[in-house]
Amino acid sequence: MKLIPTFAWNKSMHLMTKDSKAFMEQPWASGGILIVCVIIAMLLANLPWTAEWYRGFLETQLSMSIQSPTDPETGQRVIDWIFPHGMTVERFINDILMVVFFFTVGLEIKREVVCGELSSMKKAMMPVIAALGGMAVPAIIYTLFNHSTHGESGWGIPTATDIAFAVGIMSILGNRVPVSLKVFLTALAIADDLGAILVVAFFYGGTINMLLLSIALLLVAGVIVMNLLGEKRMIYYLVPAIAIWFLFYYSGIHSTMSGVVMAFLIPMAPRYSYAYLKRRDREYHERMGRYEETGDEVEGMPFPNAIQRHCLRRISTISLGSMGMSYRLEHALSPWVNFVIMPIFALANAGVEIPDLSYFNIFQWDDYVGSVGMGVFFGLLLGKPIGITLASWLAIKGKFGEMPSKASWKMLFAVACLGGIGFTMSIFVDTLSFGDVPHEVTEHLRATGKIAVLLGSLSAGILGSILISAFHKLEQK
């Protein structure tokens, strides 16, 4: 009788795990969760009984402090050490958790460059040129609205594409989007991510501390040498990664860039070669034979017994070592990034406090601050598809690329509209923008930018979906 509740519990947990895994494997799942988190964040920031708690929680200090007793003569402490300075819950999310996000993005970019859609000049030229156009035109449109105003430093906000939402919408549209265009937009979004990373690194950092940056670069060089020497054990990359993050954090380079740098240094080659596996083939068969001989119970010892555990450990070691560290980390971190880190980021950064409905009036211009709202909105909605399509046309006419198979210019433009879904990266750039303007203006500009990102991304997704459906029907006639 005791087995019945245990069996029922195990079965129910198995079904829950299976359902959760099936849900997470859906291309639209992470985007759906992000939308829910945005709505929750907006409610928390604006409901009268939660707004103060929400803002107070994000501003909670997380620094560690080590202090000695106060000297009675001088009134000072001999030891007064705080690490890291100014760390709050919000900064912890943006400067530490988002490092993992950028690390995973870096692993994806590296994989595509080494063996994916960006692995050859012919494959890479078309999406890379299209991505450049999709970044340049939105930046130009934004600058037209905000030139010589306090809002001009936010030009990087509408240059990003959110790959999770774009791919999620394409999956919902199904076979209405040619497979070649799905691959094209995915590769474009990856190239766009690399461009956004470079924008953040070069234009949205602080004052550079050259000494700390030089030490960080020396560490990076050491990791490169270690990689070239064939080191493939994870601990030897984890320790330098923490040190590089620390040095980036205090050097003025945004700390998330440390994640990208380390991602490109993680070895892709497996620890064990194919030749090694062939040599170990006999060992595999011998251990599996011993494993089967022992059965499920030996001398009263339940499965697995000591011999079986030894066999399983050895098989597990060889199996894991036969996959590259880069692949293993990407596979392990992706669910955490998509379903934990990005939702937390949305909860912390999408909560825009809206004192009145005028905040939603993004279609206004002021001589003092320009029009961040119009620059971001039209940059995403119009700049992205125009830039992607125009750059693709130039690439094809210049013989640098070729039109994706079974695709028309109309359908390419429609898919390019989905490139206007900025969301995660656009909001992240928004949180880094306007640091050079008076403090009383900064928060208003960032709030306006976030609202414009949400409205522009929503409009781009709707427009792209409508155009894809309409053009698909026309092509079927």
Phi, psi and omega in degrees: 000330181293337183285336186295310178298322179297316179297316180297319179296312181298320180294316181294321178294322178297317180294320179296316179297318180296316180294319180297318180295318179297322178294314183293337180280350177288132183299335183269354189298310183296321177296320178297318179294322178298319179299316178299317180295324177297315180298315179298316180297318179296321178293315181299324183282343188238343176288135187300329183268000178236341188300313182294319178296318181299310181293321179296322180295317180294333181267005179296133181285139179238008183290148173269141184232133173236116185227137174271164177300154180288134177290122184296335181277315183265340183075012181244163179263139177291319178241123178215085189241126178235131179217137341279154182294136174069017181282119175245176177301317181296317179290327176300318179292314185282332185254346180240304180298321181289344172298320179294320177300311181292327176298315179294318176300318178298320177297319179296316180297316180298318179299316181293324179290321184281315187216019183240217186287350178246019189278346178225159181301318182295317180290322190278329190301313184298304180294327180292314178296318178298320179295320178298316177296321179289347174262323185290312184296315175301321179296321179294315179299317179298317182295326177300325180277339191231013182299134177061030175234175179293342182272359189292336183285355180269018185299338181282348185298311185275010184272352188262156174237131178271108186294326183297313181290317182299312180293324178298316179294319178298324179292324178293322180289343173064225186283004174290340176256122177304144181303321181298325179285330174297315178296319181299312182292324178297313179295321178298316181295324178293315176297323178296320177300317178298317178298318179296322178299316179294323178298313179298316184297317188267335188241347184234027173267185178258201176291132188276127171267102188295329180296309180295321179296321179295319177297318178299318180293326176295319177297317178300317179298322178297320178293322178299315179298317179299321178295316180296330178283354174097013179289128183228019176269135191294324185300329181284352175254333181291314182298311176299327180298317179295317180296319180293321176300313180303314182292321176295319183301320183263354183270346182105344171283134183301134189299334180296337179294336177297326177296318180293316181301313182293327180299321181285347180263347180291129181292139176268334181291140180290160179292323180251131180279170178296323178298322178296318179298321179298320179292330180272003182300319179296319179298319176305308183296321180295315182291321177294325177296315178295324179298316181288327180295327183286340179071199182264356178200129180232124177050042176079000180272128182289162176290138353272142177276184186299317181294317180295320179298319178298317179297315182295320178298316182293317178297318180297318180299313181293321181295312180294320180292346180272357175247140181297148180299322180300313180296317182297318180292317179299316181295322183283324186274332185306313178298322179293320179293313185288326189245000176232300188292312181294319174300319177297319177300316179296318179298324184276332189247342181270357180280081181272123177285126184242097180298324179208171184292349180295340178295332179280350179276079183280351182266059178223155183229142181226138181300334186275314184248355182076216178217086179299319182301309181293321180299315180289313184299307182286334175297317179285312187287319183252316185298318181298303181296322179295314181296316180295314182293315180297316180295323178295318179298316179295321180295319180289316179295327180274005179065022177271344181208178179223150181298133175306141185299144178058030179240146176249166178296324179297314181291325177297318178297319180297316178294323179298332177299326178293339175295344178281001175277097184275303177043254193307302184292324179296317178296321179297314178297324178300320180293341180263348187277165172065025177287347183261011181250163179306142187303322182293341180265331187305308185297323178295318180295317180295320178296316178298319179298317180295317179297319179295323176298314181296313182291319180293318179295317178298314181296319180295319178296317179293313181299313180299318181295318180295314182294319179298315179296317181294313181293328178295319178296319179296321181288338181280342182283000000 
